[in-house]
Amino acid sequence: MDRSAGFSGIMAPPRPSTILRPGIPALAPGVERYRVRGRGTTVIKVAAGDRVSFADVEGGQRCEVSFVDDRGKFNAAGLGAAFSGPAEGLKDILSLDNDSARRTLGALKRRGVDLSEANALVFFGEQTPAGTTETLTIALDGLLIVAAPGAAMDAEKQDTATAIELRVTRARVLRSYEERLPEPMADPVQDLRIPAARASAYFVRAGEFIQIIDVAGRQCTDFQAFAARKVDKGLDLALDATVTRTLLGRSYPTPGLPSKAFDRDFEPLVEIVQDTVGRHDAFATACNSRYYDDMGYPGHVNCTDNFNHALAPYGIAPRKGWEAINYFYNTNIDHHNQLYLDEPWSRPGDYVLMRAMTDLVCVSSSCPDDIDAANGWDPTDIHVRTYSAAEKFTRAVATRMTPDAEPELTQETAFHPRLSAMTRNFSEYRGYWLPNRFNNDGPTEEYWACREKAVVMDLSPLRKFEVTGPDAEALLQYCLTRDIRKLSPGQVVYTAMCYENGGMIDDGTVFRLAQNNFRWIGGDDFSGIWLRQQAEKMGFKAWVRSSTDQMHNLAVQGPASREIIKEIIWTSPAQPSIGELDWFRFAVGRIGHFEGAPVVVSRTGYTGELGYEIFCHPKDGVAVFDAVWEAGQKHGIKPMGLEALDMVRIEAGLIFAHYEFTDQTDPFEAGIGFTVPLKSKTEDFIGREALIKRKENPRYKLVGLDIDSNDAVGHGDTVHVGRAQVGVVTSSTRSPLLKKTIALARMDVLHSEIGTDVEIGKLDGQQKRFPARIVPFAHYDPQKLKPRS
């Protein structure tokens, strides 16, 4: 520390606090970022003088840019261009039935635009390197429309459509509220601006939708509702957070099954349809005068008084503190039972969309709290829009695949039309809705069908990346632990991907389609970003392009799976037939016959049984499912959800990200040391030196546990020898086959020998224990004879 200033008697001035926000792009003032997904569109209000840059993030992606002027006409002059060509890609995308297309069409309809006159500038092409950019300056005020067109992907050709990123540098940094307000999701019935530190009440009819928008980001809003017919009778039975928590079994509602909020009579008032934030509060009341009085700010404006004023015309009695759903509030309860808060997770334009279950009197506030981090220390406006009950909005939450990514709303997989007829019990998993369990069967019956007959399950959220180019093999050889050079076309290998310190990024499979054509399938979007970063760093000429949205996969698993797949898959004479397909091999084929839907079929799975996975374009999903389902009837096929999948994969010792491994875990500690052939793979790869040292000096080992108790054991439960904690449970299930509770656990190597007696800690880890012992790993078919059969 430099103390020289102390001799003069004058200290250096205080320094401002440093806050790093990796989850928010470090953009300069007046710069905005948008993402156009492959086969998607984005519309943005722009003004003359704005500069727009377009980036082909993954390479090889066509980009169409259109402009609509204030007269509602397509006008290339707005882009500073003398002419443009037909916008065929835009028209193709807008013919699709999805939220992106509907929103763009809605924006055009509100301006009276004739789509048949659409024209566009075209940037980029099939050979464009990843990261290539183009820039233009907007010449007129109007609407910018950006499309990332592409045909339906052919699984063999790997012609996927990928994202375009654009950044808008505003000519005027200080933009008006109206300019910052996002485009409506449809034609609004009501359009209400709630200024900072104010509240407004409004009436909503049954079936209508309510959108609460955080325009500037980091702004909280309290929401309350009443059944209008009860208000007419003098009853002010407000939405009740305690009743809602009790009925849902969670802190606050979310899209999906636990989506409704109830009043004190247990009547559902609203249903959450979409949520782009996912962090709210339903424990504390809306801020009130007592809170500010006690903090030393007597007379401070507060949400409760604002609610009282807004609700008075409806005859609703005032309260000293209004309970509410506090949207965008970032509050939680720590391990010491202390309620705490921090800045909201919400970013500019984030929103919650609700559907009214009955006629409602609603009230929303823009919270005035400026004495702590609740509103990022700077209260701003909230916007409310309501939409007709006739509008169509899909249930969705927003997923950010990496902390700084744009939000992606939950999608339905290609097989959802069939699976949703069998269950309503779905969970959001990495941007898609997947079934937890099915009507009439349930997880135990689904489990037995997998072990004894056959099951079909949706694994479409797996992340797929097409890795192509003359240096594709070299890139994967450098980034993955397996020896990719030994892989022949038609073969698959399971591998780990590690950081330089040996910690795991992901695990997954590599398909070799041709000499310079590979497909990487993992669990995390960052694995594709990492591959792209390493290609740029090393100068490899290789493209890494996401195909997750264009390649959905259906797993058919169980002893009867081969007979089912043999019946429905046609392969050419140049390809192995399904009966000839060995473990970790794949074939390109078609459903039924030469003219059937194109598919890739691999002999792989995540159940520990003989099994296959069928990869297809979403447009063929229903045809693929129907063929499997029909052929499987005589074999007793059943659908299988996530709950049963967890049972079979734990028995088989198959690892799961954020359970058996994190970026702090190396492949040896995760139980997949066989994916690191340090002796036979002589070429250097990322993490090699660290893995050599970590193998020589192991710290932890993944083991199996048999637990002598029928009580539930869960992820994160501690494992003890005496008082000392020597491990942690990573996954656990009740095994129907073994008739006991089993678990996977990461143990200190000094206490990892088979036969070691340990105890599972519950409560605080000391007050309640379950006896257990370490057993061979895995519990079920450790030699993997069944999938090899």
N, C-alpha and C positions, 0 to 999 in steps of 0.2 A: 504493500500500500504506500502511495506517495504522500508523505506527511509534511512536505516542504511548505504547503500553504499554511500550516499551523504556526510557523515562525512569524508570519506577518499578521497573524491574528484574524485572517479572513479565510473562511472555508469555501470550497467550491460550491456552487449552487446545487440544489437537489436535482437529481436526474429523473426523467419520467420513467414510469414502470414499463417493462418490456413484456409484451404479450405476443406469443406466437400462435397463429391460427392456421395450421396446415389444412384444416377442413374448408377454408375459404380461399379461393384463388387470390393471390396478392396482385390485384388489378389496380392500376392507377385511377384516380378520380375521373369519372366520365367514361370509363371503359366497362363494357358489359360482355359476358360470354354466354353463348347458346350452343346447344348440341342438337344436330339433326340426325336422328338414328337412320340406319340403313332402311331403305324403302319407306321413309317417313318424310314429313315436312315440318317447317316452322315458319310462323308469320311474326313479323316485328314491325312496329311503327317506327319510321325513320324520318329524318328531316334533312333538308338541303345542307350540305357541308359535312354530314356524318361520314366517317371513313369505316369501311367494312372489310375485314380480312377473312378469307376462307381457307381452311386447312384440311387437306386430305390426310387425316390422322393416321390411318392404317395403310394407305396407298391403294392405287388401282380403282378408286371410286369416282364415278361421274358425279358432277354437281351441276344442277340447273338453278339459275337465279332469275327470278321474275320480279317485276315492279308494277304496282297499281297506284295510279296518281289520285289526286283528290276528286277527280271526276268519276272515279270508278272504272277507269280504262287501263288495260295493260299498256305500258308505255316504256320502251327501252331507254328513252331519253332520261328517265329518272335514274338510270344506272350510268349515265354519262356515255351511253353507246348510241351509235347511229342506227343500228339494226340488231335484230336478234332472230333466232330460229324458233320453230314450233316447240312448245313445252310438252312433248309427248310423255316424258317421264313423270312430270307433275300430274298430268291427266290420268295416267295409269295408277299412280298412288292414290289420287282422290277418288278412284272408283272402288277402293277397298273399304270394307266396313270395320273401321276402328276409330278410336278416340282422336288420333292425330288427324285423320282425314276429315272427320266431322268438325273438328275445331277450325281447320283451315277453310273448309267449305262454308262454315258459319260466318267467318270473318269476311269472305268474299260476298256472301249473300247480303250481309248487312250493308255493304257498299254498292250493291246492285251490279256486281261484276259478272260479265258474260264469260264463262270458263272456256267456251269454244274459241275465243280469241286469244287464249293464253300463248305467250311467247317467252323465251328465256335465253339468257346467255349461258354458255356451257363452259365449265372449267374441268380440268383433269380428265384422265382416261385410264385404260387398263394397265398401262405401264408406268403410271405416275409413282414415283418413290414416296414412301411414307413421310409425312410431315411437309409435303410441298404446299406452298401458300400462294394465293392470289389476292390482290387488294384493289378496291375501287372506291370512288368517292360519290356519294349520293348527290344528285343534282336537283331533285325536287322533293317536296314533302309528300309522303305517301306510305305505302305498305310494302315491305320487302318480304318476298316469299322464297324460301330456299328449300330445295328438294334433293334427296340422295337416292335417285332411282336405281332400279335393278330388276332383272327378271327373277322368277322363282329359281332358287339355287338348285343346281344339279349336284348331288352329293359326290359324284365321281369327278366332275369338272372343277369343283371347288370355286365356282363363280359367285361368291357371296357378295352381298351389298353391305357396306360398312358406314360408319358415322362420318359426318362432316362437322367440323367445329368452326364457328364463326365468332369473331369479336367485333363489336361495334364501338368505335371511339366517337363519342358525341361531340358535335361542334359546339354545343352549349353544355357545360358541365352541370349547371344548375337547371334541371328540367322541371317542368310543372308537374303537379300531382297527376293530372290527366295523362301526361306523357309517360309517366312511370307505371300507371295502372295497367295490369295485364289485360289482354283481350278476353272478353267474356267466353265462358264455356259454351254458351248458347245465347239466344235472345233473352235478356233479363226481363223479369216481371217487375222487380224493384231493383234500384241501383242506389245504394245509400252510402254516403261518406260519413264516417264518424270521426270528427276531429279529435286530436289528442286531448286527453283529460275530459272527454265528454261521453255520453251514452245516449242511445236511441232505442225506442221500442217500435215494433212493427208486427203486422198481422200476416200469418202464413197459412194457406189452406192445406188440408190433408193431401199428401202426395207430392206437394211442391218441394223443391230443393233449396237449401240455404247454403251459400258459400261465404265463409268468413276468410278474408284475405289480409295477410300481413304485407302491406304494400312496400314498406321500406326495409323490413326485416328487423328481428330482435325486438318486436313489440307484442305485448301480451293483451289479451282481450277476454273479459268475463262474458259467459253466455248463460242465460236463464230462459226457461220457457214454461208456459202454463197451458193446460187444455182450455181452449176458449169457452167451451160450453160450461166448464166449472167456474170460470171467472164470471160468466153471466149470472151464475147462481150465488155469487159472493164468496166463492171458495178459491183461495189462492194457494192451491196445492202445487208448489213449484217442483221443478226437476230436482230430485233428491240424490245427492252423491252417495250417501250411505246406503240407500236402497239399491242404487245402481251397482255399487261395489259388491254388495251382498249377492245379488242375483247373477252377476257376471263372474264373480270369483277373481276379479282383477281390478287394478287401480282405477281404470277408466275405460270406456268403450273404444273399440277399434274396428275397422272394416273386417267383415267376415261374420262368423257366428256370434262372437261377443260384441255386437255392434250397437245395441240399443241402450238408451238412457231413460230412466223411469221416474215417475213422480211418487209421492208418498202413498198413493193408492196402488202402487205397483203397476200403473198403466204406462206402457211405453209411449214416450212423447216424440223422440227423434231417433233416427238410425244413422250411424256414421257410414257414409258411402265411400268417401275418399279422404285420405290424410297424407299430406306430403311432408309432415314433420315427425310425428310419432312420439313426441315428448310433450306432455301436458300435465295439469294438476287437477285433482278433485278432492284434496284433503282440506285445504284451508278455505276460508270464506273469501269473497271479494274484499279488497282492501277497504278499510273503514276508518272513521275518524279516530277511534281509540288507538289504532296502530300508529298513526302519525303523531297523535298526542304523546304517546309513550316514547316515541323516538325523538321528541323535542321539536315537533313541527305542528303546533296547534293551529287548527283552521285550514290545514292542507286539504285541497280538493281530493275526493276519493270515489272509488267506483260504487260503493254502497249508497252514498248520498245521490250520486248520479242516477243509479237505478231507481231510487225512490222517486226522484223528480220525473223520470221518463215514464214510470208505471202509474203515476198518480191519475192520469186521464182515464185509465182502465179500471179505476176504483180499487187498485191493489194496495193494501196497507203498507206503510213504510216499515223497515226493519233496521236494527242497529248494525247488522252484519248479514249480507246476502250470501248464502251458499250458491255455488255455481260450478259449471265446468270452466276451468280457467285455461282457455286455449293458449298454447305457446309458452305457458309458464314452465320454466325448468326447475322443478322442485323434486326432492327425493328425501328418503329417510335413510340415515346412515346406520352403521352397526351399533351405535350408541343410542339409537332411537331418537336421534335429533333430526328435526326437519330443517333442511337447508335449501338454498337457492343459488342459481348462477344465471348467467346470460342465457336467453332462449336459444334453442337450436334453429329456430325459424330463420329463413333467408328471404330476401326480397321476392315477393310473388308467391310465397308458400301459402297454403290454404287448407281448410277443412271443409268438406262438403257433407251436408246432412240431408236427410229426407224426413219431412214432417209425417208422423204417424196418425195425426189427427189435426183439426184446426187449432192453431196455436197463437198465443200472444207471446212474442219473443222480445228479449232485450239484450243488446250487446254494448259493451263499453270499449273505449280505448284507454287503457290503464294509465293513470297520471303519475305513477310511481317514478320519481326522479331522484330518490335518496339512496338507492342501492342498485344492484346489477339486474333487477327484474326486467327492465326494459332497455338494457344496455346503457343505462344512465341518461337516455335521451328519448322521451316519449314521442311517438309519431302517430299518424292516423291509421285507422282500420277501415276496411271497406267491406260492405255486405251486399251480396247480390242474391236474388231469389230467381228460380227458374220454374217453368211450367212442369206439372206432373207428367206431361206427355213426353218430356225429354228423356233420352236414354244415356245413363252414365254407368259405367262398369264399376264394380267394387274394386278398390285398389288402395294400397299404401305405396309410398314412395321409397325406393331403394337407391342408395348411392353406392355404386359398386366399388368406388374408392372414395376416401374422405373428401376430395376436391371435385368429384364428379357431379354432373347435373343429375337431378332426380329422375328416376325412371318409375313409372306407375306399374303396378302389378299387372301381369298379362295372364291370359288363359292359354294353356298349351293346346296343341293341335288335337289332343285326345280329350279335352275338357267336355265337349258336347256329349260324349258317351259316359265319362266318369261321373259327371254332375247329375246324370239320371239315376245313379246308384247311391249317391250320398250328397249331403249338404255340408259335411264336416271337412272343411278345407283349411289349410294353413298357408300363409305366405311363406315361400321359401326362395330366397335369392331372386326375387322379382317375378315369381310365378305362383299360381295357386296349385297346391298339391293336396290330394286327399289324405286325411289322417287315418280314417277307418271307413268301412262301408256298412250300409244298412243290412240288417238281418244276419250278417256274418260276424263282424267284429274281429279284433286283432288276433285272438287265439285261433279261430277257425281259419283265418287267412294264413297264419303261421303254419298250421298243419297242412294246408293245401300246398304250400311251398315245399315243405319237407316230404310230402307223400305223393302229390299229383303235379299240379302246375298253377302258377299265378301269372298275372300280367300287371305291370306297374309302370307308372309314368316317371321317368327320370330326366325329363327335358331340361330342367334348370342346369344340368351339367354344362360347364363352359367349354365351348368348342372354338378352336382357332385353326385356320388353314395356314400352314407354314409352307411356303413355296419359294422357288427361285434356285439358282445354281449353288448358293451357299446354305440352303436350308438344312442339309445334313450337318454341315460344320457348326451351324448355330445351335442345333439341338444337342450335338455332341459336347459342346462347350457349356451349355446351360443345364443339362440333365445328368443325373448320376449314372444312368445305364449307358452301355456301349451301343449307341444308335447305329454305328456303322455295321454292326452284325445283323441288323434288321433287314429282311427281304421284303419286297412288295407283297402285300397280302398278310403280313404278320403284324402283331400287336405286342407291345411290351409295357409292363407296369413299372413306373419309375418315380423317383423323388426329384424335386427341384429345390435347391438350397441357396441361401445367401453365402457370402464369403466366409462367415463365421460358422457355417455348418447348420445353422438354424433353418428349418423347413419353410419354404414359401408355399408349397402345395405338393400334393401327390396326384398322379393321374396316369393316363395311358397315351401312348403314341401309336398311331396307325401309319404304316408306310404304304401310300397309294401308288407311288412310282419312284423313279430314281431321285427326283428333286421335289417330290410332293408328299407332305406329311399332314397329319391332323393331330393336334394336341387336344386332349379332353381332360380337364381338371375341374376343380371346384371353385376357383377364385379368379375373378376378372384380372386381378393384378398379375397373374402368371403370364397373360398375354402381353400386358404392358411391359413386364420385365424382359420378356423375350425380345420385344421391339427395341427396348433400350439397349440391350446387349448387342443386337444387330448393328445399331447405329454406332455404339462405342467401338466395336471391333471392326467395323467397315465391311460386314458381311452383306452380300447382295441377296437379301431374302425379305419376303413379305410375310407379316404375321397379321392376319385379318380375321376378325371375329365372325363366326357363323352360328352363334347360339340361337339367334332368333329365326334362323332359316334351316335349322336341322334339329328336329325334335326326336326323342328316342323313347322307345317302348321296350321294357325288359320283359322277357318271357322266361321264367325260371322254374325249376323243379324237375323231378325225374321224367315227366312226360314231355318236357319242352322240346326235345329233339323231334319227336314224332309230330308235334304240332307244327313246328317250323318247316320240317321236310314237306309237309302237305301243302303249304301255301307259298313257298319261295321257288321261283324259277331262276336258274342260273345258266349262263351260256356254257358251251363245252370248254371254253378257255378258262372257266372259273371252277373251283372245287364245288361239288354239290354240298348241301347241308349235311348229309350223312358222312361226307369225307372231311368235314371241317374239324380241325383239331383245336385244342384249348389255346386261346390267345391267337387265333387266326380269324380272318374275315373274308367275306366274299361280296362282290357287287351283284345284285340280282334285281328281280322284279316280283311284284305280288301276283301270283297266279300263273302268269304267262308272259310271252315276249312283249306284249303291249301293256302290261300292267304297270302300276306305280313303281318308279325306280327306288331302290332301297340299298343300304349297306347293312349287312348282317354280320355281327361279330360274335364269337363264342366267348363271351365275357359276362361278368355279373358281380353282384355285391351281396350275395346271399349264402355262399358256401355250397351251393347246389349246382348241378348241371344247369347251364342256362345260356341264353342268347340275348343280344340287344339288337333291335331293329331301328336304324336311323333313316329318317325320311324328311322331305320338305313338309311344312305345316299344311299345305294345301291337300296333301295325300294322307293326313293323319287319320281321318275317319275311316277311309278305305282300308288302311293298314290295321287299325283296331278291329274293324268288323271282320276282317279275314282271320285274325288271330282268335277272336272270340268265337266265331262260328266253328273253326277247326278244333278249338279246345273244349267244346261242349262234351264230347264223348269221353274226354279225359278228366272231366271234373274241374276244369279251370275256374279260378276265382280271381277277382281283382284284389290287389294288396296295397295297403296304405302305409304311411310312414311309421305308424306304431308297430305293426308287424315286421316291417323292414328292420327296425332297430333291434327287435328280438333276434332275428336270424343273423344279422351281421355281428352282434356282440357274441353270440354263441360261436360263430366262425372266426372270431378274432380279427375282424376287418375294421380298420381304423377310420376315424371321422375327424375332420378338421375342427379345431378349437375344443376338442375333447381329448383325443389321444395325442394330438400334436398341435403346437403353435410355432411361432418363429423363434421360440426359446428352446425348441426340442429338435434334436437331430434324428436322422432316420434310424439309428441304432436304438435310441431311447424310445422311439415310436413303434418299435417292434417290426420294422421293415428293413433291417440291416442288409437283407439279401439284395436290395436294390442298389447297393453301393459296392460294386466289384472292384475294390481297390487294387487287387493283384492282376486281374485280367484286362482291365481298362487302363492302359498305360498313358493315354493322353491326359493332359491337364483339363480340369473342368472346374467350374465355380464351386468353391467350398472344399476342394480335394485336400489341401494341406490341413485345414481345420478338422476335417473328418478323420484324417489319419491320427491326429493327436487325440481327438475325442474318443476314437475307438480304443486307443491304447490306455486311456484314462477315463473309463466310463463312470458316470455319476448315478444314472438312473436306468431302470430296466422295466419294460412293460410286461406285466405278469397277469395270469388268471387267478381269480379268487373264488373259492366256494364259501358261501356264507351260511352259517348255522342259525339262520333266523328267517322268518317269513315276513318281517317288516321290510318296508321299502328302503332301498339304498340308492343314492343318487350321485350324479356328477358333482365332484367337489367335496364329497365326504372324506374326512381324514382317516388315515390308516395308522395304527399305533402298535408299538411294542412297549408295554408298560405305559408310562406317562408320555414318552417321547413320540412325536409324530415322525413316521418313517416313510410315508407315502400318501398318495391321494387317489381316490376312485375317479377314473375317467369316464366310465360308462357302466351301467348295471341294468339287469333285467331279471324277471322271473322266467326261468327256462321251462316251458311245457314238457320238453323231451327229457331233461335231466331231473325235473320235478324239484327244483330248488332255485334259490336266488344265486346268481353268479355275477361276477363283475370283472372288468379290466381295471388295472391299477398301475400307476407309475410309482415304482418303489426305489428307495435307496438300494444301491447294488449290494450293500452289506447285509441287507435283510430280504434278499430276493430269491433265496434258495427254495426249491420245491419242497413242500412239507412244513415250511415255517408257519407257526401259529401267530396270527395277528388279530387285532380288534378294529372294527369300524367304529369311528366316533360319531355320535349324533349329539343334538343340542349344541353344547359348547365344545364337544369333542371329548369331554371328561365325564359328564354326568350320566351318559347312556352309551353303552357299547354293544356291538354284535360280534360274537366270535367268528373268525374266518381263518382259512389256511390257503397258502399259495399252492396252486396246482399247475400242471402243464398247460402251456398256451399253444393252440386255442382249445376251448372246451369241446368243440364239435369238429370232427374230421381234421385233425391237425396236419395230416399229410396231404390234404386237399385231393383225396381220391375220388370224391363224388364229382366235382367239376371237371376232373380229368377223364372221367369214365366215358 
